[in-house]
Amino acid sequence: MRSLKQRARIAGLWYLGFALGPFYLLYVPSRTVVQSDAAATATRVLGHQTLYRWGMITEAIGAVMLIGLGLALYRLFEEVDRHRARQVVALALVSSALGLVGLLFEATAFIAFRTGEGVTGFDKPARAAIGLLLIRMHAHAYSINQTFWGLWLLPLGWLFVRSRFLPRWLGHWLLLDGVSWVIIGTSWLVDPTRTDALYWYFSPAILGELVAIVWLVIVGAKEQVAADPATL
């Protein structure tokens, strides 16, 4: 049976899958998507097909790693509070599923740009417009998913606080992180023009997850020492 420190580090290694996010959520779109210009977007996607494909591959890997992370965190925290640990797994599964739905939109957009299969009744400009719409739907799926990024951090932060083998201050930071993502995700539904400003405003709180990853991978968890019966 793995020690507590080993389980914490394994969870941290799964958590490193989040490092793929900036590649497929920020870098790939910056090289392939031209906002409000479907023809230019189609040209860029077709001109960077390998990059676009790698974006989809890493996105799929990220969704799978999120499931693995949820299960690893359950193993780490099941003795702290099994109910809250199950909440973490359930919300991770929902978030992963939303990510895969977004990936489906992106893959369908690639088909529309590249071959037009399924939309053969439309001319090239119309197919480009459909492809850009699908890419926007991919972005909207992730905007909605931000709420679930926050929701799953709430039980996780609570588990950090109650665990005794991880820093309480880090648990409180994760709770703040979770509330921040819920606000950011909700703002997209209420007023999308404020989402970017809120992201930068809450960025100090959002760094909590990065600190948690580093802590789990490098430090792990403090082993629990059983009390000596003679001292009881």
GULUMGU-349501 format. One record per residue (C-alpha): residue number from 1; residue in one letter; x negated, y negated, z. Coordinates in pm, 1 decimal. Example, Ala and Ser with C-alpha at 12.3 -4.5 7.8 and 13.67 -1.06 7.14 Angstrom:
<nodes>
<node><num>1</num><residuo>A</residuo><east>-1230.0</east><north>450.0</north><up>780.0</up></node>
<node><num>2</num><residuo>S</residuo><east>-1367.0</east><north>106.0</north><up>714.0</up></node>
</nodes>
This chain:
<nodes>
<node><num>1</num><residuo>M</residuo><east>0.0</east><north>0.0</north><up>0.0</up></node>
<node><num>2</num><residuo>R</residuo><east>-135.5</east><north>-340.9</north><up>-95.5</up></node>
<node><num>3</num><residuo>S</residuo><east>-226.9</east><north>-585.2</north><up>178.0</up></node>
<node><num>4</num><residuo>L</residuo><east>-41.5</east><north>-913.0</north><up>225.1</up></node>
<node><num>5</num><residuo>K</residuo><east>-335.5</east><north>-1107.0</north><up>80.7</up></node>
<node><num>6</num><residuo>Q</residuo><east>-341.2</east><north>-884.4</north><up>-228.1</up></node>
<node><num>7</num><residuo>R</residuo><east>33.7</east><north>-926.3</north><up>-283.2</up></node>
<node><num>8</num><residuo>A</residuo><east>-1.5</east><north>-1303.3</north><up>-254.7</up></node>
<node><num>9</num><residuo>R</residuo><east>-283.4</east><north>-1310.4</north><up>-509.9</up></node>
<node><num>10</num><residuo>I</residuo><east>-91.9</east><north>-1087.3</north><up>-749.5</up></node>
<node><num>11</num><residuo>A</residuo><east>202.5</east><north>-1328.8</north><up>-728.2</up></node>
<node><num>12</num><residuo>G</residuo><east>-39.6</east><north>-1614.2</north><up>-792.5</up></node>
<node><num>13</num><residuo>L</residuo><east>-175.2</east><north>-1440.9</north><up>-1102.6</up></node>
<node><num>14</num><residuo>W</residuo><east>179.2</east><north>-1398.5</north><up>-1237.0</up></node>
<node><num>15</num><residuo>Y</residuo><east>236.0</east><north>-1765.0</north><up>-1155.3</up></node>
<node><num>16</num><residuo>L</residuo><east>-55.1</east><north>-1853.1</north><up>-1385.1</up></node>
<node><num>17</num><residuo>G</residuo><east>179.1</east><north>-1768.9</north><up>-1672.4</up></node>
<node><num>18</num><residuo>F</residuo><east>319.7</east><north>-2118.2</north><up>-1619.3</up></node>
<node><num>19</num><residuo>A</residuo><east>-8.6</east><north>-2249.4</north><up>-1761.2</up></node>
<node><num>20</num><residuo>L</residuo><east>121.8</east><north>-2146.3</north><up>-2105.2</up></node>
<node><num>21</num><residuo>G</residuo><east>407.4</east><north>-2397.0</north><up>-2076.1</up></node>
<node><num>22</num><residuo>P</residuo><east>221.5</east><north>-2711.4</north><up>-2188.4</up></node>
<node><num>23</num><residuo>F</residuo><east>106.5</east><north>-2528.8</north><up>-2502.6</up></node>
<node><num>24</num><residuo>Y</residuo><east>446.2</east><north>-2424.0</north><up>-2636.9</up></node>
<node><num>25</num><residuo>L</residuo><east>655.0</east><north>-2702.9</north><up>-2479.8</up></node>
<node><num>26</num><residuo>L</residuo><east>426.7</east><north>-2999.4</north><up>-2549.8</up></node>
<node><num>27</num><residuo>Y</residuo><east>135.4</east><north>-2926.0</north><up>-2782.6</up></node>
<node><num>28</num><residuo>V</residuo><east>315.1</east><north>-2721.9</north><up>-3051.2</up></node>
<node><num>29</num><residuo>P</residuo><east>608.0</east><north>-2966.7</north><up>-3082.2</up></node>
<node><num>30</num><residuo>S</residuo><east>364.7</east><north>-3259.9</north><up>-3100.0</up></node>
<node><num>31</num><residuo>R</residuo><east>205.0</east><north>-3099.6</north><up>-3407.0</up></node>
<node><num>32</num><residuo>T</residuo><east>518.9</east><north>-2972.8</north><up>-3579.6</up></node>
<node><num>33</num><residuo>V</residuo><east>821.4</east><north>-3188.7</north><up>-3491.2</up></node>
<node><num>34</num><residuo>V</residuo><east>896.4</east><north>-3535.1</north><up>-3626.6</up></node>
<node><num>35</num><residuo>Q</residuo><east>1195.4</east><north>-3677.2</north><up>-3443.4</up></node>
<node><num>36</num><residuo>S</residuo><east>1485.5</east><north>-3781.9</north><up>-3669.3</up></node>
<node><num>37</num><residuo>D</residuo><east>1303.3</east><north>-3665.3</north><up>-3984.1</up></node>
<node><num>38</num><residuo>A</residuo><east>1409.3</east><north>-3317.3</north><up>-4089.5</up></node>
<node><num>39</num><residuo>A</residuo><east>1207.2</east><north>-3310.5</north><up>-4412.5</up></node>
<node><num>40</num><residuo>A</residuo><east>884.0</east><north>-3412.0</north><up>-4237.0</up></node>
<node><num>41</num><residuo>T</residuo><east>947.5</east><north>-3155.0</north><up>-3963.4</up></node>
<node><num>42</num><residuo>A</residuo><east>998.8</east><north>-2879.3</north><up>-4221.8</up></node>
<node><num>43</num><residuo>T</residuo><east>675.7</east><north>-2980.5</north><up>-4396.1</up></node>
<node><num>44</num><residuo>R</residuo><east>481.1</east><north>-2976.8</north><up>-4069.5</up></node>
<node><num>45</num><residuo>V</residuo><east>620.5</east><north>-2642.9</north><up>-3955.7</up></node>
<node><num>46</num><residuo>L</residuo><east>540.6</east><north>-2481.4</north><up>-4291.0</up></node>
<node><num>47</num><residuo>G</residuo><east>195.6</east><north>-2640.6</north><up>-4284.8</up></node>
<node><num>48</num><residuo>H</residuo><east>125.6</east><north>-2506.6</north><up>-3934.0</up></node>
<node><num>49</num><residuo>Q</residuo><east>294.4</east><north>-2168.2</north><up>-3951.2</up></node>
<node><num>50</num><residuo>T</residuo><east>26.3</east><north>-1990.6</north><up>-3747.9</up></node>
<node><num>51</num><residuo>L</residuo><east>48.0</east><north>-2250.0</north><up>-3470.4</up></node>
<node><num>52</num><residuo>Y</residuo><east>428.0</east><north>-2233.5</north><up>-3473.5</up></node>
<node><num>53</num><residuo>R</residuo><east>419.5</east><north>-1853.4</north><up>-3450.0</up></node>
<node><num>54</num><residuo>W</residuo><east>174.4</east><north>-1866.1</north><up>-3160.7</up></node>
<node><num>55</num><residuo>G</residuo><east>404.2</east><north>-2112.2</north><up>-2989.3</up></node>
<node><num>56</num><residuo>M</residuo><east>687.8</east><north>-1859.4</north><up>-3010.6</up></node>
<node><num>57</num><residuo>I</residuo><east>462.5</east><north>-1573.6</north><up>-2895.2</up></node>
<node><num>58</num><residuo>T</residuo><east>338.6</east><north>-1761.6</north><up>-2588.4</up></node>
<node><num>59</num><residuo>E</residuo><east>694.0</east><north>-1871.0</north><up>-2511.2</up></node>
<node><num>60</num><residuo>A</residuo><east>806.3</east><north>-1507.5</north><up>-2509.2</up></node>
<node><num>61</num><residuo>I</residuo><east>509.8</east><north>-1413.9</north><up>-2289.7</up></node>
<node><num>62</num><residuo>G</residuo><east>599.1</east><north>-1696.3</north><up>-2050.8</up></node>
<node><num>63</num><residuo>A</residuo><east>956.7</east><north>-1568.8</north><up>-2017.8</up></node>
<node><num>64</num><residuo>V</residuo><east>834.8</east><north>-1216.0</north><up>-1940.7</up></node>
<node><num>65</num><residuo>M</residuo><east>577.4</east><north>-1341.9</north><up>-1690.6</up></node>
<node><num>66</num><residuo>L</residuo><east>850.4</east><north>-1535.0</north><up>-1510.1</up></node>
<node><num>67</num><residuo>I</residuo><east>1034.8</east><north>-1207.2</north><up>-1452.4</up></node>
<node><num>68</num><residuo>G</residuo><east>712.8</east><north>-1046.5</north><up>-1325.2</up></node>
<node><num>69</num><residuo>L</residuo><east>657.0</east><north>-1344.8</north><up>-1097.1</up></node>
<node><num>70</num><residuo>G</residuo><east>1004.1</east><north>-1314.2</north><up>-948.4</up></node>
<node><num>71</num><residuo>L</residuo><east>947.6</east><north>-946.8</north><up>-869.1</up></node>
<node><num>72</num><residuo>A</residuo><east>599.2</east><north>-1014.1</north><up>-726.8</up></node>
<node><num>73</num><residuo>L</residuo><east>739.1</east><north>-1287.1</north><up>-500.9</up></node>
<node><num>74</num><residuo>Y</residuo><east>1011.1</east><north>-1048.2</north><up>-385.7</up></node>
<node><num>75</num><residuo>R</residuo><east>745.8</east><north>-796.4</north><up>-280.4</up></node>
<node><num>76</num><residuo>L</residuo><east>560.7</east><north>-1073.7</north><up>-98.4</up></node>
<node><num>77</num><residuo>F</residuo><east>860.1</east><north>-1213.6</north><up>90.3</up></node>
<node><num>78</num><residuo>E</residuo><east>1103.7</east><north>-923.2</north><up>130.1</up></node>
<node><num>79</num><residuo>E</residuo><east>1007.5</east><north>-878.8</north><up>495.2</up></node>
<node><num>80</num><residuo>V</residuo><east>1051.0</east><north>-1252.2</north><up>563.2</up></node>
<node><num>81</num><residuo>D</residuo><east>1407.5</east><north>-1276.4</north><up>429.8</up></node>
<node><num>82</num><residuo>R</residuo><east>1528.7</east><north>-1020.4</north><up>177.5</up></node>
<node><num>83</num><residuo>H</residuo><east>1838.0</east><north>-1225.7</north><up>89.0</up></node>
<node><num>84</num><residuo>R</residuo><east>1635.5</east><north>-1537.9</north><up>-2.9</up></node>
<node><num>85</num><residuo>A</residuo><east>1380.4</east><north>-1324.4</north><up>-186.0</up></node>
<node><num>86</num><residuo>R</residuo><east>1662.2</east><north>-1179.4</north><up>-396.4</up></node>
<node><num>87</num><residuo>Q</residuo><east>1779.7</east><north>-1532.7</north><up>-474.6</up></node>
<node><num>88</num><residuo>V</residuo><east>1434.4</east><north>-1610.2</north><up>-611.0</up></node>
<node><num>89</num><residuo>V</residuo><east>1449.9</east><north>-1304.1</north><up>-839.3</up></node>
<node><num>90</num><residuo>A</residuo><east>1804.5</east><north>-1381.2</north><up>-958.9</up></node>
<node><num>91</num><residuo>L</residuo><east>1726.6</east><north>-1744.7</north><up>-1044.5</up></node>
<node><num>92</num><residuo>A</residuo><east>1401.8</east><north>-1642.2</north><up>-1213.9</up></node>
<node><num>93</num><residuo>L</residuo><east>1601.3</east><north>-1400.7</north><up>-1432.7</up></node>
<node><num>94</num><residuo>V</residuo><east>1847.8</east><north>-1676.3</north><up>-1528.1</up></node>
<node><num>95</num><residuo>S</residuo><east>1564.5</east><north>-1915.0</north><up>-1611.4</up></node>
<node><num>96</num><residuo>S</residuo><east>1386.3</east><north>-1649.0</north><up>-1817.5</up></node>
<node><num>97</num><residuo>A</residuo><east>1708.5</east><north>-1572.7</north><up>-2007.1</up></node>
<node><num>98</num><residuo>L</residuo><east>1758.9</east><north>-1941.8</north><up>-2088.3</up></node>
<node><num>99</num><residuo>G</residuo><east>1401.7</east><north>-1954.9</north><up>-2213.3</up></node>
<node><num>100</num><residuo>L</residuo><east>1465.0</east><north>-1661.0</north><up>-2444.6</up></node>
<node><num>101</num><residuo>V</residuo><east>1782.9</east><north>-1826.2</north><up>-2577.0</up></node>
<node><num>102</num><residuo>G</residuo><east>1575.4</east><north>-2133.7</north><up>-2657.8</up></node>
<node><num>103</num><residuo>L</residuo><east>1320.9</east><north>-1911.2</north><up>-2831.5</up></node>
<node><num>104</num><residuo>L</residuo><east>1601.3</east><north>-1768.2</north><up>-3046.2</up></node>
<node><num>105</num><residuo>F</residuo><east>1689.3</east><north>-2119.6</north><up>-3165.1</up></node>
<node><num>106</num><residuo>E</residuo><east>1324.5</east><north>-2186.3</north><up>-3249.1</up></node>
<node><num>107</num><residuo>A</residuo><east>1284.0</east><north>-1859.3</north><up>-3440.5</up></node>
<node><num>108</num><residuo>T</residuo><east>1603.8</east><north>-1924.6</north><up>-3638.6</up></node>
<node><num>109</num><residuo>A</residuo><east>1477.8</east><north>-2272.7</north><up>-3726.1</up></node>
<node><num>110</num><residuo>F</residuo><east>1160.5</east><north>-2115.6</north><up>-3863.7</up></node>
<node><num>111</num><residuo>I</residuo><east>1368.4</east><north>-1887.1</north><up>-4085.9</up></node>
<node><num>112</num><residuo>A</residuo><east>1570.0</east><north>-2184.9</north><up>-4213.5</up></node>
<node><num>113</num><residuo>F</residuo><east>1252.6</east><north>-2378.5</north><up>-4297.1</up></node>
<node><num>114</num><residuo>R</residuo><east>1061.9</east><north>-2087.7</north><up>-4447.5</up></node>
<node><num>115</num><residuo>T</residuo><east>1306.8</east><north>-1872.1</north><up>-4641.7</up></node>
<node><num>116</num><residuo>G</residuo><east>1653.1</east><north>-2016.0</north><up>-4598.0</up></node>
<node><num>117</num><residuo>E</residuo><east>1781.1</east><north>-1664.3</north><up>-4526.7</up></node>
<node><num>118</num><residuo>G</residuo><east>2135.2</east><north>-1686.7</north><up>-4395.9</up></node>
<node><num>119</num><residuo>V</residuo><east>2179.0</east><north>-2043.8</north><up>-4521.0</up></node>
<node><num>120</num><residuo>T</residuo><east>2129.2</east><north>-1980.2</north><up>-4893.2</up></node>
<node><num>121</num><residuo>G</residuo><east>2439.3</east><north>-2183.9</north><up>-4973.5</up></node>
<node><num>122</num><residuo>F</residuo><east>2258.4</east><north>-2502.2</north><up>-4864.3</up></node>
<node><num>123</num><residuo>D</residuo><east>1996.7</east><north>-2695.6</north><up>-5056.4</up></node>
<node><num>124</num><residuo>K</residuo><east>1648.1</east><north>-2762.3</north><up>-4917.8</up></node>
<node><num>125</num><residuo>P</residuo><east>1729.6</east><north>-3094.2</north><up>-4739.8</up></node>
<node><num>126</num><residuo>A</residuo><east>2034.5</east><north>-2933.6</north><up>-4575.1</up></node>
<node><num>127</num><residuo>R</residuo><east>1825.5</east><north>-2635.1</north><up>-4459.5</up></node>
<node><num>128</num><residuo>A</residuo><east>1568.6</east><north>-2875.4</north><up>-4316.6</up></node>
<node><num>129</num><residuo>A</residuo><east>1846.0</east><north>-3058.4</north><up>-4127.8</up></node>
<node><num>130</num><residuo>I</residuo><east>1976.8</east><north>-2728.0</north><up>-3989.4</up></node>
<node><num>131</num><residuo>G</residuo><east>1623.4</east><north>-2632.5</north><up>-3884.3</up></node>
<node><num>132</num><residuo>L</residuo><east>1572.2</east><north>-2963.0</north><up>-3700.9</up></node>
<node><num>133</num><residuo>L</residuo><east>1909.3</east><north>-2922.0</north><up>-3528.5</up></node>
<node><num>134</num><residuo>L</residuo><east>1803.6</east><north>-2577.8</north><up>-3406.3</up></node>
<node><num>135</num><residuo>I</residuo><east>1473.8</east><north>-2718.3</north><up>-3277.1</up></node>
<node><num>136</num><residuo>R</residuo><east>1669.5</east><north>-2981.6</north><up>-3086.8</up></node>
<node><num>137</num><residuo>M</residuo><east>1890.1</east><north>-2708.7</north><up>-2942.2</up></node>
<node><num>138</num><residuo>H</residuo><east>1571.2</east><north>-2536.2</north><up>-2827.7</up></node>
<node><num>139</num><residuo>A</residuo><east>1467.7</east><north>-2857.7</north><up>-2651.4</up></node>
<node><num>140</num><residuo>H</residuo><east>1814.8</east><north>-2894.8</north><up>-2496.9</up></node>
<node><num>141</num><residuo>A</residuo><east>1800.7</east><north>-2537.5</north><up>-2363.2</up></node>
<node><num>142</num><residuo>Y</residuo><east>1480.3</east><north>-2625.9</north><up>-2180.3</up></node>
<node><num>143</num><residuo>S</residuo><east>1628.9</east><north>-2949.3</north><up>-2053.1</up></node>
<node><num>144</num><residuo>I</residuo><east>1911.5</east><north>-2746.1</north><up>-1896.5</up></node>
<node><num>145</num><residuo>N</residuo><east>1657.3</east><north>-2492.6</north><up>-1770.3</up></node>
<node><num>146</num><residuo>Q</residuo><east>1484.9</east><north>-2764.3</north><up>-1567.8</up></node>
<node><num>147</num><residuo>T</residuo><east>1774.0</east><north>-2743.0</north><up>-1322.3</up></node>
<node><num>148</num><residuo>F</residuo><east>1703.7</east><north>-2372.6</north><up>-1269.3</up></node>
<node><num>149</num><residuo>W</residuo><east>1330.7</east><north>-2444.9</north><up>-1231.1</up></node>
<node><num>150</num><residuo>G</residuo><east>1437.3</east><north>-2653.7</north><up>-933.1</up></node>
<node><num>151</num><residuo>L</residuo><east>1701.3</east><north>-2417.8</north><up>-796.4</up></node>
<node><num>152</num><residuo>W</residuo><east>1463.9</east><north>-2123.0</north><up>-774.6</up></node>
<node><num>153</num><residuo>L</residuo><east>1206.8</east><north>-2336.0</north><up>-588.6</up></node>
<node><num>154</num><residuo>L</residuo><east>1454.2</east><north>-2403.8</north><up>-306.1</up></node>
<node><num>155</num><residuo>P</residuo><east>1467.7</east><north>-2046.7</north><up>-168.0</up></node>
<node><num>156</num><residuo>L</residuo><east>1096.9</east><north>-2007.1</north><up>-249.8</up></node>
<node><num>157</num><residuo>G</residuo><east>1004.8</east><north>-2317.2</north><up>-48.9</up></node>
<node><num>158</num><residuo>W</residuo><east>1221.1</east><north>-2193.6</north><up>237.8</up></node>
<node><num>159</num><residuo>L</residuo><east>1037.5</east><north>-1858.8</north><up>230.6</up></node>
<node><num>160</num><residuo>F</residuo><east>700.6</east><north>-2038.0</north><up>241.7</up></node>
<node><num>161</num><residuo>V</residuo><east>816.2</east><north>-2233.0</north><up>547.1</up></node>
<node><num>162</num><residuo>R</residuo><east>944.9</east><north>-1924.0</north><up>730.3</up></node>
<node><num>163</num><residuo>S</residuo><east>668.7</east><north>-1683.3</north><up>628.7</up></node>
<node><num>164</num><residuo>R</residuo><east>400.1</east><north>-1765.6</north><up>891.1</up></node>
<node><num>165</num><residuo>F</residuo><east>136.5</east><north>-1635.3</north><up>649.3</up></node>
<node><num>166</num><residuo>L</residuo><east>152.6</east><north>-1932.3</north><up>410.7</up></node>
<node><num>167</num><residuo>P</residuo><east>127.2</east><north>-2305.2</north><up>491.6</up></node>
<node><num>168</num><residuo>R</residuo><east>451.5</east><north>-2463.9</north><up>611.3</up></node>
<node><num>169</num><residuo>W</residuo><east>350.9</east><north>-2796.4</north><up>455.6</up></node>
<node><num>170</num><residuo>L</residuo><east>328.6</east><north>-2626.2</north><up>116.6</up></node>
<node><num>171</num><residuo>G</residuo><east>677.5</east><north>-2485.1</north><up>164.5</up></node>
<node><num>172</num><residuo>H</residuo><east>814.9</east><north>-2834.0</north><up>233.9</up></node>
<node><num>173</num><residuo>W</residuo><east>634.2</east><north>-2961.3</north><up>-75.8</up></node>
<node><num>174</num><residuo>L</residuo><east>797.7</east><north>-2687.5</north><up>-285.1</up></node>
<node><num>175</num><residuo>L</residuo><east>1138.4</east><north>-2785.4</north><up>-146.7</up></node>
<node><num>176</num><residuo>L</residuo><east>1074.0</east><north>-3143.6</north><up>-261.0</up></node>
<node><num>177</num><residuo>D</residuo><east>956.0</east><north>-3006.2</north><up>-594.3</up></node>
<node><num>178</num><residuo>G</residuo><east>1278.5</east><north>-2809.7</north><up>-632.3</up></node>
<node><num>179</num><residuo>V</residuo><east>1501.5</east><north>-3107.3</north><up>-550.3</up></node>
<node><num>180</num><residuo>S</residuo><east>1304.6</east><north>-3316.8</north><up>-802.0</up></node>
<node><num>181</num><residuo>W</residuo><east>1358.7</east><north>-3068.3</north><up>-1085.3</up></node>
<node><num>182</num><residuo>V</residuo><east>1730.5</east><north>-3039.9</north><up>-1004.6</up></node>
<node><num>183</num><residuo>I</residuo><east>1762.3</east><north>-3419.4</north><up>-1027.3</up></node>
<node><num>184</num><residuo>I</residuo><east>1563.4</east><north>-3430.8</north><up>-1352.6</up></node>
<node><num>185</num><residuo>G</residuo><east>1763.9</east><north>-3148.4</north><up>-1507.1</up></node>
<node><num>186</num><residuo>T</residuo><east>2096.1</east><north>-3298.9</north><up>-1398.8</up></node>
<node><num>187</num><residuo>S</residuo><east>1995.6</east><north>-3640.8</north><up>-1530.1</up></node>
<node><num>188</num><residuo>W</residuo><east>1969.1</east><north>-3493.9</north><up>-1880.1</up></node>
<node><num>189</num><residuo>L</residuo><east>2341.4</east><north>-3412.4</north><up>-1866.5</up></node>
<node><num>190</num><residuo>V</residuo><east>2436.7</east><north>-3750.6</north><up>-1716.9</up></node>
<node><num>191</num><residuo>D</residuo><east>2197.4</east><north>-3994.8</north><up>-1884.9</up></node>
<node><num>192</num><residuo>P</residuo><east>1919.4</east><north>-3842.0</north><up>-2103.1</up></node>
<node><num>193</num><residuo>T</residuo><east>1752.4</east><north>-4182.9</north><up>-2148.3</up></node>
<node><num>194</num><residuo>R</residuo><east>1640.2</east><north>-4177.1</north><up>-1783.4</up></node>
<node><num>195</num><residuo>T</residuo><east>1492.2</east><north>-3827.3</north><up>-1785.3</up></node>
<node><num>196</num><residuo>D</residuo><east>1136.1</east><north>-3926.4</north><up>-1883.9</up></node>
<node><num>197</num><residuo>A</residuo><east>1125.9</east><north>-4206.1</north><up>-1625.4</up></node>
<node><num>198</num><residuo>L</residuo><east>1248.6</east><north>-3969.8</north><up>-1353.8</up></node>
<node><num>199</num><residuo>Y</residuo><east>986.4</east><north>-3714.1</north><up>-1452.6</up></node>
<node><num>200</num><residuo>W</residuo><east>703.4</east><north>-3961.0</north><up>-1396.2</up></node>
<node><num>201</num><residuo>Y</residuo><east>865.6</east><north>-4089.5</north><up>-1076.4</up></node>
<node><num>202</num><residuo>F</residuo><east>885.4</east><north>-3739.2</north><up>-928.8</up></node>
<node><num>203</num><residuo>S</residuo><east>549.3</east><north>-3619.1</north><up>-1066.1</up></node>
<node><num>204</num><residuo>P</residuo><east>378.0</east><north>-3621.6</north><up>-720.7</up></node>
<node><num>205</num><residuo>A</residuo><east>644.2</east><north>-3382.0</north><up>-590.5</up></node>
<node><num>206</num><residuo>I</residuo><east>625.3</east><north>-3165.3</north><up>-902.9</up></node>
<node><num>207</num><residuo>L</residuo><east>254.6</east><north>-3106.5</north><up>-837.5</up></node>
<node><num>208</num><residuo>G</residuo><east>359.4</east><north>-2887.1</north><up>-543.9</up></node>
<node><num>209</num><residuo>E</residuo><east>392.1</east><north>-2586.1</north><up>-770.1</up></node>
<node><num>210</num><residuo>L</residuo><east>40.1</east><north>-2632.1</north><up>-904.2</up></node>
<node><num>211</num><residuo>V</residuo><east>-95.2</east><north>-2642.1</north><up>-548.3</up></node>
<node><num>212</num><residuo>A</residuo><east>103.7</east><north>-2326.9</north><up>-465.5</up></node>
<node><num>213</num><residuo>I</residuo><east>-48.5</east><north>-2143.4</north><up>-762.5</up></node>
<node><num>214</num><residuo>V</residuo><east>-402.3</east><north>-2241.0</north><up>-663.4</up></node>
<node><num>215</num><residuo>W</residuo><east>-337.7</east><north>-2144.8</north><up>-300.2</up></node>
<node><num>216</num><residuo>L</residuo><east>-193.7</east><north>-1802.9</north><up>-384.6</up></node>
<node><num>217</num><residuo>V</residuo><east>-473.5</east><north>-1714.6</north><up>-629.6</up></node>
<node><num>218</num><residuo>I</residuo><east>-769.1</east><north>-1841.7</north><up>-427.6</up></node>
<node><num>219</num><residuo>V</residuo><east>-663.2</east><north>-1825.4</north><up>-62.9</up></node>
<node><num>220</num><residuo>G</residuo><east>-388.5</east><north>-1564.3</north><up>-77.3</up></node>
<node><num>221</num><residuo>A</residuo><east>-201.3</east><north>-1512.0</north><up>249.9</up></node>
<node><num>222</num><residuo>K</residuo><east>-304.0</east><north>-1487.5</north><up>612.3</up></node>
<node><num>223</num><residuo>E</residuo><east>-284.5</east><north>-1127.8</north><up>726.7</up></node>
<node><num>224</num><residuo>Q</residuo><east>-43.5</east><north>-1070.4</north><up>1012.1</up></node>
<node><num>225</num><residuo>V</residuo><east>-205.8</east><north>-921.9</north><up>1320.0</up></node>
<node><num>226</num><residuo>A</residuo><east>14.0</east><north>-694.9</north><up>1530.2</up></node>
<node><num>227</num><residuo>A</residuo><east>30.9</east><north>-782.3</north><up>1897.1</up></node>
<node><num>228</num><residuo>D</residuo><east>-151.4</east><north>-554.8</north><up>2139.4</up></node>
<node><num>229</num><residuo>P</residuo><east>113.4</east><north>-361.5</north><up>2338.8</up></node>
<node><num>230</num><residuo>A</residuo><east>-103.6</east><north>-392.9</north><up>2651.2</up></node>
<node><num>231</num><residuo>T</residuo><east>-62.0</east><north>-770.8</north><up>2640.5</up></node>
<node><num>232</num><residuo>L</residuo><east>320.0</east><north>-755.8</north><up>2614.1</up></node>
</nodes>
